[in-house]
Amino acid sequence: MSDQAKQVSVPIPAASVDGMLAMAARAPSIFNTQPWLFRVTRYKIELYPDPSRRLRSDPSGREMLISCGAALYGLRLAVRTLGYRPVVKLLPDLDQPRLLAQVKLGEPAPLTPAEQRVIDALPRRHTHRGPFERGPLPRGLLIGLQHDAVAEHASLALIDRPAAYSLLSTIVAQATRVAGKDERSRADIKQWVRLPGSVARDGVPAAAVTEPDRGSQPGRLAQRDLDLGRGIGLLPPGGPPPGATAVLITPADTPLDWLRAGQAMHRLLAHAASQWVFASMNSQPLESPGSRATIRSRLGLPGAPQLILQLGVARTAQSTARRPPAELLRSGSPA
């Protein structure tokens, strides 16, 4: 009898669905747009994008799919909490291009201590825009994060040579200046960056926006201006430089790679958060295929750059709000 014939489908416990979707929704997403939807059946959970939450500055949907890939990794972790290995199919049906993935319960397997530490860190994982603490990263963490990326069919290139960092810093600064004048980018900021006192469960809260900084921050790559002169930023600028700068890379630059980049991003960020290390992320310089190709060529990267990260220690737990599971369900039959 074949292994396929021996495989028995395991139903998804109805009482666990809300918790599973809530864990998936703890994933990072550009501007905390949370652009994902799920369809739950007896034996599987399907992942779809929510085009209504795609940014104006993301016409190809690349950043939306990276965010959805991150939610997929969160869903995989949720399956592990039930004591099963997740069985994942990416882009499983060519006739349904919006069906990004389907997840089933596979073989029983107990949760490992390392997995439990990562899951415990999910509530505090956040995109870090404020100052980092002074000091090095935990010993061995960077190697572990590189292994995380490889496990998700990606790689994490450390930008640890001064010449390479200087070149990357120049490219990021130029891209940030150009994007600051782009009306699509400014419209995205105005739509998704929340004013103080907002009770929205998506978007970037004012508590996560840095006050305008007219000076340069040594060792810190230029960050997107989320304030736009409105005086809403509540985080102070400055502080010690991050402990490391890295670029997340995929072999190619296709929708499949974007989904894998999102899974790798969430995997390594959750691992880092388990040791109180967080990342500021630069996606603006990578929004167009041309800019990604330029960065790949000028830095000599062995693949397509999907995300620029700066990692540092921060004893904070500023996780942003998430939408409730009921809002994440996609109704109706697949289309």
N, C-alpha and C positions, 0 to 999 in steps of 0.2 A: 504493500500500500504506500502511495506517495506521501511526502510530508504535507502536501497541500490537502490531500484527502483526510489526513489525520487532524488537521487544524479545525478547531471548533470555535465558532464565533461566540464572543463573550458580550452579553448585553451591557450597555452603559447604565449604571444605576441611576434611576430617575432622581433620587434624593441627592445625588452628588453633582448634578448638572450645573446648578447655580454656582456652587463653589468652584467647579472646574472653569467656568467662564470667567468668574471673578479673578481667578489666578492668571488665566490667559490675558486678561485685560490689564494686568499690572505691567505689561510690557512697555518699553519705551517707544515713543512715536514722535515724528517730527511735529513740533509745536503742540505736543500732547493732543493731536487731532483724533487719536484712537480710531483709525479708518478701517475697522474690521467688523465683519458680521459672521455669525455662526448659524448653521442649520443642524439641528440635532435629530437624529433618528434612533431607532432602537439599538443599532450596532455601530454607529459611527457618528462623528461630528465633522461637518464640512466647514471649511474656512473660505470666506468670500471678501473681496474689498468693498468698501462703501464709497463709491465715487463722489457722493455728495460732500465728503470730507477731504477730498483731494485738494491740494494747494493750487492756486493759480500759477505759481512758479514751478509746478511739477506736471507739465502737460503730458509727459510720457507715462506718468504714474510710477516712476521708479521709486521715489521716496515713499509713496504709499505702499508699494509691495515690500520694501525693506521693513516698514513698520508692521505689515501683516506677517512677515516672516518672524519678527520678534514675538508677536502674539502666538504664533504656531509653537515656538519653543516653550512659551509659558503653558500652552495646552499640553505639551509633552510632559512638562513637570507635573501638571495636575494629574495626568494618567499615572505617573509614578507614585503619587500619594495614595492611589487606590491599590497599589501593590502589583501593578502590571507594567510590562514594557509597552511603549507605544508603537504601533505599526502605522507608518506614515507613507502616504503617496503624494508626491508633489505634482501639480498640474496633471491630474489623473485622467482627464477626459478632454480631448482636443475639440469636441463639439460643444464644450462648455468652457470657454476661455476665462470666464470669471470664477470658475471653481479652482481655487488656488491649491487646496490640499484637502485630504480626508485623513482622519485619525481614528484608528480602532484600538481596542484593548488586545494586546498580544499575550505572550507567555507570562505567567505569574513570576514575580521577582520582588523580594523585599527591598524597601528603600534603604540606600546606603547612608552611613553617617555624613559623607561628603555632600550627597544630594540633600539631606536634611538641613545642613548648614546653609546651602544655597537657598532653599525654600524659605528658611527662617529669615533670610536677608531681603527677600522680595519686598516687604512693606517699606523698607527704608531706602531701596535703590531709587536713585533719582539722577536726572541730568544736573550736574553741578556747575553753576555759573558764578558762584562767589569765590572768596579766597580759599586756598588750600592751607593745610597746616605745614609747618616747616619740618623737613626730615625726609628720609628715603622711603620708598615703598617697602612693604614686607618682603623679606628675603624669599626668593623663589617664585614670587607671584607672577612676574612677567613671563617666565617660562611656562607657568601653568596656563596663563591666558593665551599664549601662542599655541599650546596644545588644544585648548578649547576651540580656537579658530580652525585648526587643522581637522578636528573632529567633525566640523560642520562644512567641510569642503571649501575652506577659505584659508587665509593666512594673515598674520599680524606682523607687519614690518615696523621695527623700531627705528625711529629717526633720532639716532644717538650721536651722529657725527655733526660737529658744529657747522660745517659747510652745507650739509644737507638740510639742517634745521633752518639756517639762514635763508636758503633758497625757498623752502616751504613757507617760512614766515612772510617773505616778500610776495609770494603768489597768493597766500591767504589774504594779506592786507589789501592787495590790489582787487581781488575778487569781492571783498567786503565793501570797498569803496564803490565799485561799480553797482553791486546789488543794492546798496543804500539809495541809489538814484532810480532804481527800477520800480515802476509803478505797481507791477504785479507783486513784487516782494513786499513793498510797503503796504499794499492792500491786505496781504496775508497776515502781516504783523498786526494791523489794526483789527482784523477779524478775530485773531486767535490769542492775542495777548490781553489778558483780562485787567480791568481797572481795579484799584483797591476796593475791597468790600464785595467783590463779585462772589456769587454763590455757585457759579457754573462748575460743572463736574468734568469739564474738558478745557483745553487751552492752557496757556502758561499763566499762572497766578502772578500778581505783582510781587509777592514775596520771593519769587524766583528770578526776578529781573534786576540786573545790576544798575546802580545809579550811573548816570553819564560820567564817563571818565575821559578827561581831556588830555591826559598824559599816557605814555606807553607803559605797559607792564612788562618788565624784563622776564623773558622766558614764556610769556603767555601769548598765544596766537590771537590775532584780532578776532573779536567776537561780533556776531550780528547785533546791530543796534535795535533792541526791542523796545526801547523807550520812545524813540522818535520825537524827542523834545517835549514829551508830555509830563515829565516829572513824576512818573509812577513807580520807577524802580526803587525797591526797598533794600536790595543787597548792596553792601559797600564794595567798591572796586579795590584793586590792589591785592596785597598779601604776597606770601612766598610763591615762587614759581611751582608748577606741577612737577611731579616726580619723573614723568616719562611722557613722550609724545610718540604716537604710533599711527599707522594707516592700516585700515582693514581692507584686504584685497581679495578679489575673486578671480578665478582663472579666465572667465570671459565676462561679458557685460550684457547678459540676457535676463529676461524675467525670472528664469530659474536661478540664475546667479543672485539676483536681488532678494529672492526669498531665502536663499542660503545665507546671504550676508546678514539679513535680519535675524536669523536663528543664531548665527555666530555672535552678532552684536549682543543679543540678550544673554546668551550663555556666558560670555566673558564678563559682561557688566555685572551680572548677578554673582558670579564667582568673586569679582573684585569687591562688591558690596559686602560679601560675607567676611571680608577682612577690613572693612571700613575704608575702602578705596573707591572713589567715584570718578566720573569722567565728565569733562566738558567736551562737547562734540561739535565739530565744524562740518556742516553739510553744504553750506553755501558755495564754497569753491568747486564743488563736484556736481552742481546741478545740470550742467550740459555735457553731452558726450565729448565735445571739443576740449573743455576744461579738464575732464578726467583724462583724456589722452595726453594733454600737455603735462599734467602732473606725473603721469606714469612715465612719460619719456624723460622729463627733466630730472626726475629723482631716480630713474633706472629701476622702477618697480617691476616685479615679475608677474604682474597681473593688473586687472582693472581696479583702481582705487574706488571704494564705495563710501568710506567714512574716515574722517580724521579725528583722533581722540587725544586728549591730554588727561592723564591720570594723576591723581594725588590723594593724600589722606585728608579726610574731613570727618570729624566726629559729629555729624549731623544726621537728621532723619527727616528731611523735608520732602517726603513723597507727595506727589500731586494727586488731586482727587481723580476718581474714575467713575465712569457711568455704570449704573447698575446692570446686572446681567439681563434683565428683561428688555433693555434697550439694544442689546447686542444680537438679538435673534432675528434671523432672516426668515420671513414667513413665505409660504407657498412652496411649490415644487421647483426643482432646479431649472434654470433657464440657460 
